[in-house]
Amino acid sequence: MPILIDYPVVKRPHRTPEFTAQDKEIRTILCPQMAPIHFALFQAVFENQGYCFEVLPEVDREAVEEGLRYVNNDVCYPAIVVVGQLIQAMKSGKYDPDKTALMISQTCGGCRSTNYATFLKIAAVKAGFHHVPIIPFSIDIANGSTKGINVNFKMLKKMFLAFLYGDLLLTLSNRCRPYETVQGSVNALTETWINRLRQEILSNGKHRMTDFAVRIVRDFDVIELTGEGTRPRVGIVGEILVKYHPGANNHLISLIEQEGGEVVIPNILDYMLYCLTSDEQRKRYSHVPFFAGLKSSIGVRLIERQRDKVRNILGKSRRFAPMGTIRHLIRLAEPIVSTCNHTGEGWLLTAEMVELIEQDIPNIVCVQPFGCLPNHVTGKGVLKELRSRYHKANITTIDYDPGSTEVNQLNRIKLLMAVALQNFPK
């Protein structure tokens, strides 16, 4: 007699609605924080296009706890941070669920960011917000992957300029702040320029990029500083959200400055260019559609042509050095890792560390979030080779996860800084 198995009935999960063109008129789009300077300008780009757009403030411990309630604790720490921040905002009562949508980044391939939108949809349903649209933001959004978001060339150009100016302001402020004669003057100048650039983006101006870049560099060039160059420089590399998010990395920049260092952080645009060059690098070993590779190459060339203008301005300044190119970063990584490695931060993480060392910045903090296997492989996995090639390299890795203690992180920073100060020429 056959055995009858009573299979459980699996209920189909609720699906969150799609964001439509009609939603643009009635809904506020909430976006999680990642990089305060860049995202203040990123918000202005959406506002300029008629969207009611709001970037949430820095994450706190309560937001992390919310993320742990709705996302499996074996998922990467950045997923817990961004999902928790959005769910916390919805549960705060500040936003009407019938007039709100949630935006979250989505990549592709072997990074868990590929699944962020799904994580958020499941969390929203569990929290009772199944009727709130979820907007996955990725490169494909420009190809009409989300009906209610119309990303045209004009908007893409504004996004690029927002991140270009964000990189410039972050670099200049980190270079000057440790030596400011008047405490708070550098942050005040940075905030002034954020507001000016926001107004320029909102005003539909022609974005006289060269004029603005000249004025920004000039203002930071003449700000009063004391004791320039008397601190060891410390680079911060690693997973993109933890690297730039002050709340996620427990205000790492401030900690390093308090311990006597000067922080250097690679540009966010380098990460975007790293993504754009993936087709170009893969085609040496696998089939890549011709037009996909051509489109990526043209995009890289256009962005680097604009960055060349900023490089020329920085090269003429008194205090600042120009940023490198994505082609130079590729050449730095090639002897150590394959440039076909595009999982997580891939070959870019290695290239950033080599570039810092060759710029006489041997002190490096590599931030590793829990659950980010690609970042652990491309970060910790190359340290032995880097130390064998560069004997002065002073590199430490710091893990970030919901259960990590700030005391352990602070001790590792103090140890790094003790070595950096000892090796720094007096």
TAMO-V970020 format. One record per residue. N is the residue number from 0. RES is the residue in one letter. PSI is psi as a letter, one per 30 degrees, with the letter a starting at -180 (* if undefined). Layout:
BEGIN
<<N & RES & PSI> <N & RES & PSI>>
END
This chain:
BEGIN
<<0 & M & k> <1 & P & k> <2 & I & k> <3 & L & k> <4 & I & k> <5 & D & j> <6 & Y & k> <7 & P & k> <8 & V & k> <9 & V & j> <10 & K & k> <11 & R & k> <12 & P & l> <13 & H & k> <14 & R & k> <15 & T & k> <16 & P & l> <17 & E & k> <18 & F & k> <19 & T & l> <20 & A & e> <21 & Q & e> <22 & D & f> <23 & K & e> <24 & E & f> <25 & I & f> <26 & R & k> <27 & T & k> <28 & I & k> <29 & L & k> <30 & C & k> <31 & P & l> <32 & Q & k> <33 & M & e> <34 & A & j> <35 & P & e> <36 & I & e> <37 & H & e> <38 & F & f> <39 & A & e> <40 & L & e> <41 & F & e> <42 & Q & e> <43 & A & e> <44 & V & e> <45 & F & e> <46 & E & e> <47 & N & f> <48 & Q & g> <49 & G & g> <50 & Y & k> <51 & C & j> <52 & F & k> <53 & E & k> <54 & V & k> <55 & L & l> <56 & P & a> <57 & E & k> <58 & V & k> <59 & D & a> <60 & R & e> <61 & E & e> <62 & A & e> <63 & V & e> <64 & E & e> <65 & E & e> <66 & G & e> <67 & L & f> <68 & R & e> <69 & Y & f> <70 & V & k> <71 & N & k> <72 & N & f> <73 & D & g> <74 & V & l> <75 & C & l> <76 & Y & e> <77 & P & e> <78 & A & e> <79 & I & e> <80 & V & e> <81 & V & e> <82 & V & e> <83 & G & e> <84 & Q & e> <85 & L & e> <86 & I & e> <87 & Q & e> <88 & A & e> <89 & M & e> <90 & K & f> <91 & S & f> <92 & G & f> <93 & K & f> <94 & Y & k> <95 & D & j> <96 & P & f> <97 & D & f> <98 & K & g> <99 & T & k> <100 & A & l> <101 & L & k> <102 & M & k> <103 & I & k> <104 & S & l> <105 & Q & k> <106 & T & b> <107 & C & l> <108 & G & b> <109 & G & g> <110 & C & k> <111 & R & f> <112 & S & f> <113 & T & e> <114 & N & g> <115 & Y & e> <116 & A & e> <117 & T & e> <118 & F & e> <119 & L & e> <120 & K & e> <121 & I & e> <122 & A & e> <123 & A & e> <124 & V & e> <125 & K & e> <126 & A & f> <127 & G & g> <128 & F & h> <129 & H & f> <130 & H & g> <131 & V & k> <132 & P & k> <133 & I & k> <134 & I & j> <135 & P & k> <136 & F & j> <137 & S & a> <138 & I & e> <139 & D & f> <140 & I & f> <141 & A & f> <142 & N & g> <143 & G & g> <144 & S & f> <145 & T & j> <146 & K & e> <147 & G & f> <148 & I & j> <149 & N & j> <150 & V & j> <151 & N & a> <152 & F & e> <153 & K & e> <154 & M & e> <155 & L & e> <156 & K & e> <157 & K & e> <158 & M & e> <159 & F & e> <160 & L & e> <161 & A & e> <162 & F & e> <163 & L & e> <164 & Y & e> <165 & G & e> <166 & D & e> <167 & L & e> <168 & L & e> <169 & L & e> <170 & T & e> <171 & L & e> <172 & S & e> <173 & N & e> <174 & R & e> <175 & C & e> <176 & R & e> <177 & P & f> <178 & Y & g> <179 & E & k> <180 & T & e> <181 & V & j> <182 & Q & k> <183 & G & f> <184 & S & e> <185 & V & e> <186 & N & e> <187 & A & e> <188 & L & e> <189 & T & e> <190 & E & e> <191 & T & e> <192 & W & e> <193 & I & e> <194 & N & e> <195 & R & e> <196 & L & e> <197 & R & e> <198 & Q & e> <199 & E & e> <200 & I & e> <201 & L & f> <202 & S & f> <203 & N & g> <204 & G & l> <205 & K & g> <206 & H & i> <207 & R & i> <208 & M & e> <209 & T & e> <210 & D & e> <211 & F & e> <212 & A & e> <213 & V & e> <214 & R & e> <215 & I & e> <216 & V & e> <217 & R & e> <218 & D & e> <219 & F & f> <220 & D & f> <221 & V & f> <222 & I & k> <223 & E & k> <224 & L & l> <225 & T & k> <226 & G & h> <227 & E & k> <228 & G & g> <229 & T & g> <230 & R & k> <231 & P & k> <232 & R & k> <233 & V & k> <234 & G & k> <235 & I & k> <236 & V & l> <237 & G & a> <238 & E & k> <239 & I & e> <240 & L & e> <241 & V & f> <242 & K & e> <243 & Y & f> <244 & H & j> <245 & P & e> <246 & G & e> <247 & A & e> <248 & N & g> <249 & N & h> <250 & H & h> <251 & L & e> <252 & I & e> <253 & S & e> <254 & L & e> <255 & I & e> <256 & E & e> <257 & Q & f> <258 & E & g> <259 & G & g> <260 & G & l> <261 & E & k> <262 & V & k> <263 & V & k> <264 & I & k> <265 & P & l> <266 & N & k> <267 & I & e> <268 & L & f> <269 & D & e> <270 & Y & e> <271 & M & e> <272 & L & e> <273 & Y & e> <274 & C & e> <275 & L & e> <276 & T & g> <277 & S & e> <278 & D & e> <279 & E & e> <280 & Q & e> <281 & R & f> <282 & K & f> <283 & R & f> <284 & Y & f> <285 & S & l> <286 & H & k> <287 & V & k> <288 & P & k> <289 & F & e> <290 & F & f> <291 & A & e> <292 & G & e> <293 & L & e> <294 & K & e> <295 & S & e> <296 & S & e> <297 & I & e> <298 & G & e> <299 & V & e> <300 & R & e> <301 & L & e> <302 & I & e> <303 & E & e> <304 & R & e> <305 & Q & e> <306 & R & f> <307 & D & e> <308 & K & e> <309 & V & e> <310 & R & e> <311 & N & e> <312 & I & e> <313 & L & e> <314 & G & f> <315 & K & f> <316 & S & l> <317 & R & f> <318 & R & f> <319 & F & l> <320 & A & k> <321 & P & l> <322 & M & l> <323 & G & a> <324 & T & l> <325 & I & e> <326 & R & e> <327 & H & e> <328 & L & e> <329 & I & e> <330 & R & e> <331 & L & e> <332 & A & e> <333 & E & e> <334 & P & f> <335 & I & e> <336 & V & l> <337 & S & k> <338 & T & g> <339 & C & f> <340 & N & j> <341 & H & g> <342 & T & k> <343 & G & b> <344 & E & f> <345 & G & b> <346 & W & f> <347 & L & e> <348 & L & e> <349 & T & e> <350 & A & e> <351 & E & e> <352 & M & e> <353 & V & e> <354 & E & e> <355 & L & e> <356 & I & e> <357 & E & f> <358 & Q & g> <359 & D & h> <360 & I & i> <361 & P & f> <362 & N & j> <363 & I & k> <364 & V & k> <365 & C & j> <366 & V & k> <367 & Q & j> <368 & P & k> <369 & F & k> <370 & G & f> <371 & C & i> <372 & L & e> <373 & P & e> <374 & N & e> <375 & H & e> <376 & V & e> <377 & T & f> <378 & G & d> <379 & K & e> <380 & G & f> <381 & V & g> <382 & L & e> <383 & K & e> <384 & E & e> <385 & L & e> <386 & R & e> <387 & S & f> <388 & R & e> <389 & Y & j> <390 & H & f> <391 & K & g> <392 & A & k> <393 & N & i> <394 & I & k> <395 & T & k> <396 & T & k> <397 & I & k> <398 & D & k> <399 & Y & k> <400 & D & l> <401 & P & f> <402 & G & f> <403 & S & k> <404 & T & k> <405 & E & f> <406 & V & e> <407 & N & e> <408 & Q & e> <409 & L & e> <410 & N & e> <411 & R & e> <412 & I & e> <413 & K & e> <414 & L & e> <415 & L & e> <416 & M & e> <417 & A & e> <418 & V & e> <419 & A & e> <420 & L & e> <421 & Q & e> <422 & N & f> <423 & F & k> <424 & P & k> <425 & K & *>>
END
